[in-house]
Amino acid sequence: MELIEYQVNTVTGFLPAQDPLQKLPSEFAAWEQVAGDLSALLMTGGLRDKLESLPVLDADHLQDTRELDRAMLLLSILGNAYVWGEATPAHCIPRGVAIPLWKVAEKLGIPPIVAHTHIVLRNWRRLDCEKPVTLDNIAPLQLFLGGLDEAWFYMVTVAIEAEGGRVVEALLDAQSAAATHDAEGALTALQKLEESLTTMVAILNRMPEKCEPFVFYHRIRPFIASWPEPGVIYEGVSETPHKLIGGSAAQSPLIQALDAGLDIVHDSERTHSFLMEMRRYMLPANCEFLDSLANGASIRAFAAESKNLAAYNACTKLVDTFRQKHLEIAVNYISNPAKQAGKSAIGTGGTDFVPLLSQARKETKARLIRK
């Protein structure tokens, strides 16, 4: 398959090749209007009444992938806002949201809940269309309560994902070099990958600049959580409650691509099952790319064979550094506020994240090539 068929490229990575659509056709104005008033409706407690009276619009009239993506962004956010927008979570989503959300999610091949694929990868716009997707040139398309902290949280993640094009190119070049026993080519590719990983770590380090842990824990995190027990009913679709997982960094195809390309194996029961489950929340084409990358020529084996140990190890250490920083942020933004609130520290993906992320780090470091 060509890269375009995997819905990934060497310019934007897993971000869409064309900037996300900012508004649906007038036929879907009802969705756009509620989404535009979302923070006010949450503030005044009027959201549930509003969504319960929302008409069922025909999602079959969405014309192309960009319209489907915009619809998925809006409808999934409205669904999550309905469930988590009041003190007591709802256990159903009304027909006007549930029916089109279910249909759009089916068309895209992903579950009908807020996930990384849309809340991050398709939730941004450039302030200056002539400039690249960088942290100083992007803004979110849709938020829940809104505010600087929420916008910054998502845009830092988008900026990290914007390095995906260079990461994908470097991984593919390194695999190509490994397949042809080109030691110089492999070294060049790994050096480029090291540069991108360094940038990703630097961007992640900026999270605390404009996103406070208290605000994240109490005003952002609740809206992207997994469905409450025993699940959520999608009215007009099924009377069976569905239990789905909330937004998680593990749903990023970029992070899993680094593992696949660098032969970082997560084989413990804790990490393997969780990471494979997170692929359900990625676009199917992106998952196929991860499989293809994992089945390509082994960069790690060739690095050991060609004496490019330092270059490979530098990249692997940076993946570990990224995971270490992610763990530190998770502790500061979830564990510590949870303790202060007298609650258990569960990640947005519904897991006890400290053992999970610690195990992922252990497995990353285990792939360093020993001399």
N, C-alpha and C positions, 0 to 999 in steps of 0.2 A: 504493500500500500504506500501511496505518496503521503507526505506529511499532512497535506491539506485534508486528506480523508480521515486523519486522526484528530482533526480540529486543533492542531498545534502548528506552530511555525517558528522559524529561527529569528524572527523580529519581535513578536509580541509574546512568544511562548504559549502559555495556556490562556492568556487573555484573548478575547476575540480579535480577529484580524482587522475588523472594522469597529470603530468605537461604538459602544452600546447605544441603542436607540433611546432618545430622551422622552418620547411621548408616543402613545399609541394613536391610531386613527380615531376620529370623533365617535365612531360606533362604540368605543370602549371608554367614553368620557366618564362614565359612572365610576369605573375603577380608579381613573386618574384623579377624580375629584376627591374621593375618600382618602386616597394615598396622600394627596396634597394637604388634607386637613388632619392627617393621622395624629400628629403630636397634640393638636388642640382637642381632638376627640378623646384621646387618652387622658389628657389633663382634666377635661370636664366630665369624664365618665360616660360619654355618649356613644362610644364606638360600637358596643355590642348592639344597641338598638339600631344604629345606622346600618350595620352589616346584616342584621336580621331582615331588614327591609330592602336589601339590595336585590335588584332583578337578576335572573340567571341569563347572562349574555352568552352567545354561542361562540365558544373558543375555536370552532372550525373555521370561522371567518378570519382568523389570524393568518396573514399571507405568507410569512417567511420566518426564518430562524431568528432574525433580530426582533420581530414582533413577538414570537414565542418567548424569547428570553426576557423581553420587557414585561410581558404578561406574567411570567413565572416569578420575576422579582417582586412585582406588585402583589400578586395573589398570595404568594408564600408569606410575605411580610404581613399582609392583612390577616391571614390565617393564624400566624403566630401571635399577632397583636390581639386577636379575638380570644385566643386561649389564655394568654398570660397578662392581658391588659387590666385585670382587676385582682383584688386580694385573693379571691378564690378562683383557681383555674377552671376554665370551661372544659368539658369533656366531649364537645362536639363543635363542628364548624358549620355555620348555616349554609344553605343551598347556594346562595348567590356567590359565595366564595368557593365552597367545597366542590361543586360540580365542574366549573371551569378549571380550578386548580388541579383537580384530579386528571382532567383531560389533557391539559398542557403538560403536566409532569409525565404522563404516559407517552406523549409525543416526543418528549426530550429524553425519555428513558431513565428518569431519576425519581426518587420518592417525593411526595407532595408536602414538603416542609422546608423551612429556611435551611439552606446549606451553603457551604463555601462557594460552590459553583456560581450562585447568583448573588448572594449577599456581598461577595467580594469580587469575583472575577467579572461580573457584569453589572456592577453598581458604581460606576465612576464616569466622569466626563473630564475632558481637558479644558482648562481655563483659557489656554491659547492653543488652538488646533495646529499651529505651526511648530509647536514645541513638543518634546517627547513626554511620555508618561513617567513623570517623576513626582516626588512628594510635594514639590513647590508648584506643581502645575495641574493638580487634580482635585476634584471635589466629588462627594457622593451624590448619587441620584436620588436615593431614598433612605430615610432613617426612621426609627421608631419615635422616641421622644425628641430626638434632635439635640443639638448642642455641639460645642467644640470637641468634647471628649469622645463622643460617639463617632463623629466624623473622622477624627484623627485615628481612632482604633481601626476603622476599616481602611482608611487611606494608607496607613503604614503598611498594612497587609497587601494592598494593591501595588504599592511601590516595590515591595519585595517580589511580588509575582511578575512585575515588569522586567526583572532580570532574567525571567524564564527563557526568553528567546536566545540569549547568549549562553545560558546554561545548556539548553537543548542542543544548540549548535556545537558547543564544546564536547558534550558527551558523545554525540554522533561522530564528530571528527576523531575523537579518541578511540571509539570502537572501530572506525574505518582503518585507523592507523594500526590498531591491534590486529585486525584481520589480515593486513598486508605486511605485517612485521616492520612497520615504519617507526623506528624508535624516535627519530627527530620529530615526526608529525605528532606522535603521542605526547611527547614532552610539551610541544607548543600548545596542544589542545588542553592539557592539564593545567598549564600555566594560565590560560585564558579562563578556565573553570575556577581556578584559585582566585582570580581577580573578581569574578562575579560573586563567589561565595563571600569574599571579604566585604563586598558592597552590601550583600544581603544581611550580614551580621551587623554592619554599621547602621543600616536602616532599622533593624529590629531594636537596636540599642536606643533609638530615638523615641520608642513608645512612651516612656514616662514624661517626655517633654510637655505633652498636651492632653494626656489621658491619665487621670488620677485613679488609683486603685479603688477608692471608695465609690467613685462615680461608676466605674466599670462594673463593680460587683452588684450595686443596688439599682442602676438605671440602664445598663446595657445588657449584661449577662442574662438577666431573667427572660428577655425576649427571644434569645436564641437557644434556649434550653431544649432538652429532649421532652417528648410528650409525657405528661403525668400518667401514673398508673391508673387504670389498666390500659390506657391508650385514649385515642380520640376518634370519634365517629365523624365521618364525612357525610353529612346529610344529603340525601338524594343519590348517594353512591353505594353505600353499604351501611348496614346496621351493626356491623362488627367493629369494635374498637381497634384501631391500628396504633401500634407502639413504634414510633420512629425516633431516631437519634438526632439531636440538635447539631448546630453548626460546630465544627471542630477543625483545627489546623491540620489534623490528620487527613482531612478530606481534600487537601491541596495536592493536585497531581504533580506539582513542581517538587515538593518535598519527597514524594514517593519516587519520582523520576531520578532523583539523586541517589536514592538507595538502589534502584534497579540498575542504573548505569555504573555505579561504583562497586557493585557486588556487595553491598551492605545487607547482610542477611538477618532478618528478624524471624528467628525460628522457635522462640519460646511460645508457649501456649498463650500467654498474656498479650504479647505484641502481635504475633502473626494473625490471630483470629480477629483482633480489633482492626488492624490495618486493612485486612481483606474486607471486613465489613464496611469500612469507610469508603471503599471503592464503589459500593452501591450508590453513593451519593455524588459520584463523579459522572460526567458524560460518558456513555459507553465507548465512544471513539477514543477518549483520553485513556480509558482503561486498557483498550487494545494497544495503544502506544506503549503503555507501561509494560505490558507483556512482551511486546516486540523488543523493547529496550533490554529487558531482563534476559531475553533469549539471544541477544547479539554477542559479538566477540567479547571476551572477558578483558576489560581494561585492567583489572587487578592482576590477573595472571600474567598479562603481557608486561605490566610494569615491573613485576618481580623478575621476569625473564630477561627484560632489556635493561635492567639496572636503573629504571626510572622510579625507584622506591621513594625518594624524597618528594617528587612531584605528586605521586599518588597519595602518599601519607599526608602531605600538606592539605590536600583537598578533603581527605577523610577527617582530619583533625578539625577542619573548619566546619564540616557537617556536625561534628560533635560539639563544637563551640556554639553553633546555632541552636542545637538542641539544649545545651546547658543554659543559654540565655532564655530560651523559651520556657524551660522549667523554672528559672528564677522569676520570670514574669508571672507565670501561673501561680507560683507560691505567693508572690506579693499581691496579685490581683484577685486571687480566689481563696487560698488557704488562710492568709492572715485576716482578711475581712470576715471570712466565715467564722473563725475563732472568736473574733470580737462580737459577732452576732450570735454566738452560741449555736452554730449550725455545723453540719458536716461539710467538708470540702469536696464537692463533686464537680468535675469539669463539665463544660457545656455538652460534651459528647456522652455524658452520663456515666463516666468512669471515675474511679479513684486514680487521678492522673499522676500522682507522684511516683508510685511504683511503676506505672506504665512508662512514663517518660524516662525514669531512671534505668529501666531495663533496656529501653531503646538506645540510650547513651552507651550502656555496657556493651550492647551488640555492635554498635558503631565502632567503638574503640577496639573491639576484638578483631576487626577486619584490617587494622593497621598491619603492614607487612614488616615482619621482624627480620632483621639482618642475620 
